[in-house]
Each structure stands twice: as structure tokens, then as C-alpha cells.
Amino acid sequence: MFTPLIEALVQAIRALSAKKRTVQEKKLFLEANGPTSHELAVLALKGGSFDFLADEPAIYSYEDGEAIDS
């Protein structure tokens, strides 16, 4: 469908200097338009998928077991 356009973009990026290519690659691969962490958290809260956890007993506390070394 968009194969010719994509191929033209790939060729244009490959023709750039290494520094400019790195900038464009970061824009392409790191600046995704996906949901942010906050948006995912809101979705999880509003979606109700984890509502069952509200009924789980509190069986652990900070006083349980040994300290975790980081």
C-alpha cells in the first residue's frame, strides 16, 4: 500500500549524514505515538481489569521477611 513511500523515506534517511540519520532514527523509533505510562495506568484503573485485587487480603507488610538488598 505505502511501500513506495516507505522505500523513498528509507533511501532519504540513508542519504543523510550519520549525525542527521541518528536524529531521524530516534524520531522514528523512540518517539512512538503510543500511550504514555500514565495513560496506561488510567486505562487499567478505569477498565476494571484489576478490580479483583481490592478484595484480596493484606497478607504482607513491611515487617514480613528479610530486608531486600538493592
Contacts in CASP RR format, 6 or more apart in sequence:
PFRMAT RR
TARGET T0000
AUTHOR 0000-0000-0000
METHOD contacts of the structure
MODEL  1
MFTPLIEALVQAIRALSAKKRTVQEKKLFLEANGPTSHELAVLALKGGSF
DFLADEPAIYSYEDGEAIDS
13 21 0 8 1.000
13 24 0 8 1.000
13 25 0 8 1.000
13 28 0 8 1.000
14 21 0 8 1.000
16 24 0 8 1.000
35 43 0 8 1.000
44 50 0 8 1.000
END
